[in-house]
Amino acid sequence: MNTEIRRPAKRREDVRLITGRGRYVDDIPCDGALHVAFVRADVPSARIVSLDTAPALEAGAVAVLTASELEADGVKAVVPAFKQPHPDGHDGTHTPRPLLAGDLIRFQGEPVAMVLAATRTAAEDAAEAVVLEYEELPAVMTIDDAKAEGAPLVWEDRPGNLIFHWAKGDGDAVMKAIDGAAHVTRLRSRVTRVSANAMEPRAALAYRDDAGRMTICVSHQSPHAFGQVVAASFGLKSDEFRVIAPDVGGSFGMKSGPLREEILTAWAARHLGRPVRWTATRAESLLSDEHARDLWGDTALALDADGNFLALHVRYEVNCGAFVSGRSNAPIGNFGGIAGVYKTPAILGECIGYVTHTQQTAPYRGAGRPDATYMIERIIDLAAMETGRDPAELRRQNLIAPTAMPYQTPFVFRYDCGDFGRVLNRALELADYAGFEGRRAESADRGLLRGIGLANPIEVASGPWTKPTTDFATLRVETDGRITLYSGSMSVGQGLETALTAVAAESMGVGYEAVNYAQGDTDWGGKGRGSGGSSALSLCGSAITLGAEALIDTLKTEAAQMLGVSQGEIEYDQGLLRAEGNKVVSLSEIATRAAEDGKVLEGAGEFSSPQATFPNGCHICEVEIDPDTGKVDVLTYTSVEDVGTVLNPYLVEGQLHGGAVQGIGQALFEEVGYSPDGQLLSGTFMDYAMPRASDLGPMRSGFVEVPTELNLLGVKGVGEAGTVGGMAAAMNAICHALSARGIRHIDMPASPARVWAALNA
């Protein structure tokens, strides 16, 4: 590839975004729009007795809409399909999730009514006037609550609150190896419940355009998929409405689903015949955004006397929240990551899901990958400690060799390529792993505990694993000679405008600045994968390459007609079409001529990978702990990643840094908490701690490029890599520091209070 695509170009969208010229949903003007405030349940479990909306109307509301109006309009709640087996052969299926609760309340914050008024303040004031009477019912808030004998049921048809029990692997081989092993390390560990906390809260604006067609502007990472949900909910055809996702200030998977409030905003606009808008407050986001993670893991790793891995058994118990849908599949779909980068002969994985009276859990950056990596990487550190081995060397001796590729793990995934040893060696060098003991002694002289933690994450990308999806792209030549790229992928802050524009420029042989970028509008193409699964470059980038080839063929046909030669005589070179005899036509000329004939010159491409790709890396975190206060300082963080071909180092490093901070944030601070009676305890950023720049030391990044042959660019994906490794590396570092005081393990988040308590137990 030439330097156009591989140069470390700075993000072209940043000047617009950081100077306040971004265009988010809340920035879009709409005269006469009604504002929405939701009436939400303030208890986790109850039966609605009555709902009096008259006081809200008297307080200035234009309308108050409830479940009864939804039912009268025939609006359906769309739930992504979910089907997972129980050991006895029957299937666990999704639970119906109403858009507005009309009978039972199943978690605090569930929407019961929507109040519409001329201003946001007026809507909020009127919502306070709605009188909701209910009969409070017993609630189960945790997994232990849910599975207790005689526990209240979230759903009457789900005995024991059990929603699924999935298992895969050779159980007999695993148990036999564990029984005969020289050493078995066991751990029960917690992966906390967290919130995505996108910079831009969820938001929606719905109105009819000048032609009378419904238009829905939404902060969403997959506008085409959201359009399908709208069509299914309202019984519309795809050409009867338009979905626009303008600039999106972060999504992380949380904004990928058929979310209630956005659909309700669109319905209210249709129902009332007026524009309607809703933007969540931060407190509302913490209450109503789908949460993530929340599981307990029981892990057992068997080793022989020489330290070779013999078998691995990982058993999850997952808190799915009050509702289950296809968005509950994240722990299962990416469970294969427990195999790691190691040649473990036998693996058994189990995932048991329970429903509780809490907000539903759904994908969040990594979507099950960080959990899986945490299970294998944490148990390896413990095994090293218990057998007196160096954690890096224990990993090294069990790595899958590059000569073994492609490698079928004994548990789900098949790796197409990778050089895990080279990645590990580069990370150890970059982090100065050999010099750690000297630094540890220096910290001890100051009365501080120093620790270092490793993690070798591997993640599935460009998937899902079971059936990789397709992405699309269209390139069009404008009359001014510029090329407009209509991307099926959706940039939600990752820098895809820069990355995908570079691929288009390279494919068309034109300058980077000669390409326009367009995304997030269903009028610009009926298909698009959106954002998710670290797939933008592997799938959409490949689709762009194919679209460019199709466009060049079209251009040759048009140029041949203009120049009076056969198409075979035309050569395309850097935006010019040439024939013998010094006959040349530019992109501007050919597009202008085509426009005069009523033609648009464009090429469309679509691409699906034959299987998922597997980015992998080595992350090393170094921390220092003050035993007097329990405060953890992250001193340095090093990550070396094999993301295949590195097209733009700036963008890759940015993704690694941001992702790692999200993983470290969960390890150190972040946790959604409920009181035993079901009240959310982390409803503001005063209660839900987010990582800040001052919480982290220097971050170093390196790359080992092992290109994949599964797509046209050789890329593997990077969007989730940092988070997948960050949580495990940080927790291993913290536990390593505490091991000097005889502490074997603590669970996340490693808050000062929790660390201090462990040190003073």
Order of alpha helices (4+ residues) and beta strands (2+ residues): alpha-alpha-beta-beta-alpha-beta-alpha-beta-beta-beta-beta-alpha-beta-alpha-beta-alpha-beta-beta-beta-alpha-beta-alpha-beta-alpha-beta-beta-alpha-beta-alpha-alpha-beta-beta-alpha-alpha-beta-beta-beta-alpha-beta-alpha-beta-beta-beta-alpha-beta-beta-beta-alpha-beta-alpha-alpha
